[in-house]
Amino acid sequence: MVKYEVTVTTANLAQAPTTNNIFIKLVGIDGESKRTWLKSIQGTAAFHLGAKSHFSVSCHTSLGKLVLIEVDKRPLPLFPEDAWFPSKVAVKSPEGDYYNFPIYRWISGSEVQLFREGTALRNVDDTHHLGKYSREKELKLREEQYRWDVYKEGLPHCIKAENPLSLPCEVRFSFTKTTEFLYTASVGLTELKLKGLIGSKENWSNLKDIDKVFCNKTTPISVYVKNHWEDDALFGYQYLNGVNPILIQRCAALPDKLPVTDDMVFLRGGGCLMEEMQKGNIFLCDYKRLDGLKANVINGKKQHLMAPLVLLHKTPEDQLMPIAIQLKQIPGEDNPIFFPTDSKYDWLTAKIFVRSADFSEHQLNVHLLRTHLLAEVFAVSLLRNMPMVHPLYKLIIPHTRYTLQINYLARLLLISEIGVFTQFAASGGEAMIDILKRSLSSLTYSSLCVPDDIAERGVGTIPNFYYRDDGLKLWEIVHRLVNGVLGYYYKTDDEVCKDSELQKWIQDIFEHGFLSQTSTGIPQKLCTVAEMVKFVTMVIFTCSGQHSAVNSGQYDYGGWMPNTPISLQRDAPTTKGATSNATMLQTLPDVNTTAQGMATMWLLSKQSSDFVPLGQYPEEHFFEDGPCKVIKDFQGELHILSAIIKTRNQSLKVPYTYLDPVVVENSVAI
């Protein structure tokens, strides 16, 4: 008779404990144990919150190398059946070998669950018949649990779910996340109702009254924006370090649709447009994806959405300053080009229209499509095609946390027919789907990869571009993580080509995420280690750093509504000299539209207390020394980058924190 020492850890997670009886069976290459009741003198306390409990399992002979464990549970007499969330099971064999079995999922009901030993295995390495059987059974179940669905034709596919509770337990919000999310939302709306703002369909009579919306909800940057929103310097700065830092590009030649000449513009430091373009000092922001769209109707009033072109100049003082704004794509007498030398309200109104257009471009293309919707595709494909034992699953799964539920809630509460965005944004409703379709059709693989994107836009040398500086460093750190971990398991290109699970994962992403559009440049298969490493780096960066860069500052820059109006009520001026303070106030969104927009931005910028920063892995998936060392090095590099960013920010009027690893969440979780 031999004994195996078994240690079971219950997660330190609200509602994770169980009062049920737990049973286990150990399965090795030379045999299996009997189904054993894990009894303890602690009774039901053996599986309480965060408990690490020890048991022994007796066998007649050694089972050889352990392959998997079978776990099931039964309720005690007169006790209800409940769910249990174990973290892992560790086993010490009679020979002194240690085996780890990561679980990290809810176990409910009485069905027997299979869990693999923690050593990562590609399908070609999984040669034991029990391992193959377990792998096939797991993927078959996952294909049933995680089904593709079409939310709207022409958009990336999503997970099929009737409601949040129909999502598989392991991808739902924790109790803590659910409670805090609902609390933040309800408190914000209650405050606005008490102030009478939610029901008011009136125009703002003066800008000072906007302070009443959330007078006690400010950030240092939102206060700075309120005080400087009219400044050209802040207007230009936001293209580099605001929530939409991926639109600006170097202008080597003026487009025909923007007929600006030297005698129209004033360039600090002298010179002409051609000379400054040759020096790389002229930049263009083109909102062409918004052209020709039908704007929303809010409070019974037609709204307005422009597709501006903005020309900017890098001054000798290294500031990025707007020098010309055209609010529509086609030049004409009724489409004047505005300049800083125009009257105060002509120029300010033109900038307001640009900032409102930027809100739509940012929310729908940069934020929703390029982070949320793509992250969901990456996650669903992973869960359908990769068993827990696969190294790619172990590497990517932390970066999918909460994504499926937050996206379901976005479709339900933000972009549905009764959603906040649909009801209160100029680009809500019909225009919203058109923008998303246009954005997907113009999306490219290279634009999702920070080094390629920076090079293609020609913004590699523009000063004070902290998104670029931090993003490139973070990309390289993530790339070294991916290269180190996956390089441990894939030594040759041929091994990549022959991994059928890996190939199915990328094929599903190409088909369901990018709708099989070859123009995107998204690979349909992975043929080399280098290709695999780059693609997985893009996936992890998109789900973590990129989402943080385009999400975390929403309230910073949108908390003062005139800087980021979600809708505008007057059409763009067709002549100069027709604007005033009164027309500006009439152009801005109504009180209730403002309140709804600010409340939503506050909610979407609010971190939950169970936030997991980039590089922290509470769930232990890797156990081999090689990957564990790579992860430790990764964490060290993130710590150094955080210190560098904090040191730099000390000297900045407007610090750039969104890519500081300590505030970057591991996944798209909000």
VENDA-V988896 format. One record per pair of residues at least 4 apart in sequence whose ideal C-beta (glycine too) atoms are under 8 Angstrom apart, sorted by the first residue. I is the first residue (numbers start at 0). J is the second residue. Records with the same first field share a line. If there is no record, write none. Layout:
I = J  J
//
This chain:
0 = 57  58  59
1 = 57  58  59  60  61  93
2 = 55  56  57  58  93
3 = 25  32  55  56  57  58  62  90  91  92  93
4 = 53  54  55  90  91
5 = 23  25  37  53  54  55  56  88  89  90
6 = 51  52  53  54  88  89  90
7 = 21  23  37  45  46  50  51  52  54  85  88
8 = 49  50  51  85  86  87  88  89
9 = 15  16  17  46  47  48  49  50  51  52  83  84  85  86
10 = 15  48  49  84  85  86  103
11 = 15  48  49
12 = 48  84  173  174
13 = 173  174  175
14 = 82  84  174
15 = 48  83  84  85
16 = 46  47  48  50  83
17 = 21  43  46  72  81  82  83
18 = 43  46  74  75  78  81
19 = 46  72  73  74  75  78  80  81  83
20 = 36  37  72  73  74  75
21 = 36  37  45  46  70  71  72  83
22 = 34  35  36  37  70  71  72  73
23 = 34  35  37  54  56  68  69  70  88
24 = 31  32  33  34  35  68  69
25 = 31  32  56  58  62  65  68  90
26 = 31  32  62  65  66  67  68  69  129
27 = 31  61  62  63  64  65  66
28 = 62  63  64  66  127  129
29 = 60  61  62  63  64
30 = 58  60  62  63
31 = 62
32 = 56  57  58  62
33 = 58
34 = 69  71
35 = 54  56  57
37 = 45  52  54
38 = 54
39 = 44  45  52  54
41 = 45  50  52
43 = 47  75
44 = 50
45 = 50  52
46 = 50  52  83  85
58 = 62
61 = 92  93  94
62 = 92
64 = 96
65 = 90  92  98  116
66 = 115  116  127  129  130  133
67 = 100  113  114  115  116  129  130  133
68 = 88  90  100  113  114
69 = 111  112  113
70 = 85  88  102  106  111  112  114
71 = 109  110  111  112
72 = 83  106  109
73 = 109
74 = 78  79  80  81
80 = 107  108  109
81 = 107
82 = 105  106  107  168
83 = 105  106  107
84 = 103  104  105  106
85 = 102  103  106
86 = 101  102  103  618  619
87 = 99  100  101  102  103  117  619
88 = 99  100  102  114
89 = 97  98  99  100
90 = 97  98  99  100
91 = 95  96  97  98
92 = 96  97  98
98 = 116  117
99 = 116  117  619  622
100 = 114  115  116  117
101 = 114  117  387  618  619  620
102 = 106  114
103 = 169  618  620
104 = 168  169
105 = 168  169
106 = 112
107 = 168
113 = 133  136  137
114 = 387
115 = 120  130  133  134  386  387  388
116 = 388
117 = 388  619  620  621  622
118 = 388  622  623
119 = 388  389  390  393  488  621  623  626
120 = 124  125  130  388  389  390
121 = 125  389  390  488  489  494  498  500  501
122 = 134  389  498  499  500
123 = 494  497  498
125 = 130  131  134  388
126 = 130  131
127 = 131
128 = 132
129 = 133
130 = 134  388
131 = 135
132 = 136
133 = 137  386
134 = 138  386  388
135 = 139
136 = 140
137 = 141  386  387
138 = 142  383  384  386
139 = 143
140 = 144
141 = 145  382  383
142 = 146  383
144 = 167  382
145 = 158  167  379  382  383
146 = 158  159
147 = 156  157  158  159  379  511
148 = 156  157  158  159  160
149 = 154  156  157
150 = 154  156  157  410
151 = 432  435
153 = 432  435  436  439  514
154 = 368  372  432  435  436  439
155 = 368  372  373  375  376  439  511  512  513  514
156 = 376  379  511  512
157 = 372  375  376  379  406  407  410
158 = 166  375  379  403  406  407
160 = 165  166  403  407
161 = 165
162 = 407
163 = 171  172  404  407  408
164 = 171
166 = 170  171  403  404  407
167 = 171
170 = 378  382  399  401  402  403  404
171 = 404
172 = 176  177  180  401  404
173 = 177  609
174 = 178
175 = 179  607  608  609
176 = 180  401  607  609  668
177 = 181
178 = 182
179 = 183  607  608
180 = 184  602  607
181 = 185
182 = 186
183 = 187  601  602  605
184 = 188  602
185 = 189
186 = 190
187 = 191  213  216  598  601  602
188 = 192  197  598
189 = 193
190 = 194  213
191 = 196  197  212  594  598
192 = 196  197  198
194 = 211  212
195 = 199
196 = 211  212  590  591  593  594
197 = 591  594  595
198 = 591
199 = 589  590  591  594
200 = 298  589  590  591
201 = 589  590
202 = 568  584  585  587  589  590
203 = 208  209  584  587  589  590  593
204 = 208  584
205 = 584
206 = 561  584
209 = 559  560  561  593
210 = 214
212 = 560  593  594  597
213 = 217  558  597  598  601
216 = 554  558  601
217 = 221  222  558
218 = 222  554  555  558
219 = 223
220 = 224  552  555  556  653  654
221 = 225  554  555  556  558  559
222 = 226
223 = 227  652  653
224 = 228  233  555  556  558  559  562
225 = 558  559  562
227 = 232  233
228 = 233  559  561  562
229 = 347  350
230 = 234
231 = 235  320  321  339
232 = 236  318  319  320
233 = 237  653
234 = 321  350  353  354
235 = 239  311  318  319  320  321
236 = 240  241  318  319  463  653
237 = 241  242  243  357  556
238 = 243  244  246  247  282  284  311  319
239 = 244  247  319  461  463  464  465  466  467
240 = 244  463  464  465  466  653  655
241 = 552  556
242 = 361  365  366  548  549  550  552  553  555  556  557
243 = 357  360  361  365  549
244 = 464  466  467  548  549
245 = 365  446  452  456  549
246 = 284  285  286  357  360  365
247 = 282  283  284  311  456  458
248 = 282  283  284  455  456  457  458
249 = 279  281  282  283  456  457  458  461
250 = 276  281  282  283  310
251 = 276  457
252 = 276
253 = 257  258  259  272  276  310
254 = 283  285  308
256 = 308  325  328  329  330
257 = 283  308  310  323  325  330  336
258 = 330  336
259 = 263  264  272  310  323  336
260 = 264  272
261 = 271  272
263 = 323  336  338
264 = 272  310  312  322  323  338
265 = 322  338  339  340
266 = 270  271  272  275  312  322
267 = 312  314  315  316  320
268 = 314  315
270 = 274  275
271 = 275
272 = 276  281
273 = 277
274 = 278
275 = 280  281  312
276 = 280  281
279 = 313  457  460  461
280 = 312  313
281 = 310  311  312  313
282 = 310  311  312  313  319  458  461
283 = 308  309  310  311
284 = 307  308  309  311  353
285 = 308  309
286 = 290  305  306  307  308  353  356  357  360
287 = 306  328
288 = 306  360  364  434  437  438  441
289 = 304  305  306  356  359  360  426  430  434
290 = 306  327  328
291 = 306
292 = 304  306  426  429  430  433  434
293 = 429  430
294 = 301  302  303  304  425  426  430
295 = 302  304  421  424  425  426  427  428  430  566
296 = 300  301  302
297 = 302  422  423  425  566  568  588  589  592
298 = 589  591  592
300 = 568  589
302 = 425  566  567  568
303 = 425  567  568  569  570  571
304 = 355  356  359  425  426  430  567
305 = 326  327  352  353  355  356  571
306 = 326  327  328  356
307 = 324  325  326  327  349  352  353  356
308 = 324  325  328
309 = 321  323  324  353
310 = 321  322  323  324
311 = 319  320  321  322
312 = 319  320  322
313 = 317  318  319  461  462
314 = 318  319  320
317 = 462  463
318 = 463
319 = 461  463
320 = 339
321 = 339  350
322 = 338  339
323 = 336  337  338
324 = 336  337  338  346  349  350  352  353
325 = 330  334  335  336  337
326 = 334  337  349  352  353  571
327 = 331  334  571
329 = 334
330 = 334  336
333 = 573  574
334 = 573
335 = 572  573  574  575
337 = 341  345  346  349  575
338 = 346
339 = 346
341 = 345  346  349  575
342 = 346  575  576  578
343 = 347
344 = 348  578  579  580  582  583
345 = 349  572  575  576  578
346 = 350
347 = 351  578  583
348 = 352  572  578  582  583  586
349 = 353  572
350 = 354
351 = 355  561  564  567  583  586  587
352 = 356  567  571
353 = 357
354 = 358  562  563  564
355 = 359  425  563  564  565  566  567
356 = 360
357 = 361  563
358 = 362  424  557  563  564  565
359 = 363  424  425  426  430  434
360 = 364  365  434
361 = 365  366  549
362 = 366  367  420  424  426
363 = 367  368  426  431  434  435  438
364 = 368  369  434  435  438
365 = 369  370  549
366 = 370  371  549  550
367 = 371  372  409  414  435
368 = 372  373  435  438  439  442
369 = 373  438  442  447  541  545  549
370 = 374  541  542  545  546  549  550  667
371 = 375  402  405  406  409  546  667
372 = 376  406  512
373 = 377  447  512  541
374 = 378  398  399  402  406  541  542  546  666  667
375 = 379  402  403  406  667
376 = 380  507  508  511  512
377 = 381  395  399  508  512  538  541  542
378 = 382  399  402  403
379 = 383  403  507  511
380 = 384  504  507  508  511  512
381 = 385  391  392  395  396  399  504
382 = 399
383 = 507
384 = 500  503  504  507
385 = 389  391  392  395  500  504
386 = 392  500
387 = 392  393  396  620
388 = 392  393
389 = 393  500
390 = 394  484  485  487  488  626
391 = 395  485  500  501  504  535
392 = 396  620
393 = 620  621
394 = 481  484  485  535  539  620
395 = 399  535  538  539
396 = 618  620
397 = 611  616  618  620  665  666
398 = 538  539  542  543  665  666
399 = 403  542  666
400 = 611  665  666  668
401 = 405  666  667  668  669
402 = 406  542  666  667  668
403 = 407
404 = 408
405 = 409  667  668  669
406 = 410  667
407 = 411
408 = 412  413
409 = 413  414
410 = 414  415  418
411 = 415  418
412 = 418  419
413 = 418  419  420  421  599
414 = 418  420  421  427  431
415 = 421
416 = 421
417 = 421  422
418 = 422  427
419 = 423  595  596  599
420 = 424  427  431  599
421 = 427  428  431
422 = 427  595
423 = 427  565  566  588  591  592  595  596
424 = 431  565  566  596
425 = 430  565  566  567
426 = 430  431  434
427 = 431
429 = 433
430 = 434
431 = 435
432 = 436
433 = 437
434 = 438
435 = 439
436 = 440
437 = 441
438 = 442
439 = 513  514  516
440 = 516  518
442 = 446  447  513  519
443 = 447  518  519  520
444 = 448  519  520  521  522  537
445 = 451  452  455  520
446 = 451  452  455
447 = 452  537  541  545
448 = 452  474  533  536  537
449 = 453  467  470  471  474  540  545
450 = 454  471  474
451 = 455
452 = 456
453 = 458  459  467  470  471
454 = 459
458 = 464  467
459 = 467
461 = 467
464 = 468
465 = 469  647  655  658
466 = 470  548  655  657  658
467 = 471
468 = 472
469 = 473  640  644  655  658  659
470 = 474  544  545  548  658
471 = 475
472 = 476  640  643
473 = 477  540  544  640  658  660  663
474 = 478  536  540  544
475 = 479
476 = 480  633  636  637  640
477 = 481  536  539  540  543  544  633
478 = 482  532  533  536
479 = 483  629  632  633  636
480 = 484  539  629  630  633
481 = 485  532  535  536  539
482 = 486  532
483 = 487  625  626  629  632  633
484 = 488  621  626  629  630
485 = 489  528  531  532  535
486 = 490  528  532
487 = 623  625  626  629
489 = 494  495  498  528  531
490 = 494  528
491 = 495  528
492 = 496  526  527  528
493 = 497
494 = 498  528
495 = 501  525  526  527  528  530  531
496 = 502  524  525  526
498 = 502
499 = 503
500 = 504
501 = 505  525  531
502 = 506  524  525
503 = 507
504 = 508
505 = 509  522  523  524  525  534
506 = 510  523  524
507 = 511  512
508 = 512  513  521
509 = 513  515  521  522  523
510 = 514  515
512 = 521
513 = 519  521
516 = 521
517 = 523
522 = 530  534
525 = 530  531  534
526 = 530
527 = 531
528 = 532
529 = 533
530 = 534
531 = 535
532 = 536
533 = 537
534 = 538
535 = 539
536 = 540
537 = 541
538 = 542
539 = 543
540 = 544  545
541 = 545  546
542 = 546  665  666  667
543 = 547  613  663  664  665  666
544 = 548  613  658  663
545 = 549
546 = 550  664  667
547 = 551  657  658  662  663  664
548 = 552  657  658
550 = 603  604  669
551 = 555  604  656  657  662
552 = 556  604  657
553 = 557  600  603  604
554 = 558  597  600  601  603  604
555 = 604
556 = 562  563
557 = 562  563  565  596  597  600
558 = 597  600  601
559 = 563
560 = 564  565  587  588  593  596  597
561 = 587
564 = 587  588
565 = 588  592  593  596
566 = 588  592  596
567 = 586  587  588
568 = 585  586  587  588  589
569 = 582  585  586
572 = 577  578
573 = 577
577 = 582
578 = 582  583
579 = 583
580 = 584
581 = 585
582 = 586
583 = 587
587 = 593
588 = 592  593  596
589 = 593
590 = 594
591 = 595
592 = 596
593 = 597
594 = 598
595 = 599
596 = 600
597 = 601
598 = 602
599 = 603
600 = 604
601 = 605
603 = 669
604 = 669
605 = 669
606 = 610  662  664  669
607 = 668  669
610 = 664  668
611 = 615  617  664  665  666
612 = 660  661  662  663  664  665
613 = 637  660  663  664  665
614 = 630  633  634  637  660  665
615 = 634  665
616 = 620  630  665
621 = 626  627  630
622 = 627
623 = 627
624 = 628
625 = 629
626 = 630
627 = 631
628 = 632
629 = 633
630 = 634
631 = 635
632 = 636
633 = 637
634 = 638
635 = 639
636 = 640
637 = 641  660
638 = 642  660
639 = 643
640 = 644  659  660
641 = 645  659  660  661
642 = 646
643 = 647
644 = 648  655  656  658  659
645 = 649  659
647 = 651
648 = 654  655  656
649 = 654
651 = 655
656 = 662
657 = 662  663
658 = 663
659 = 663
664 = 668  669
//
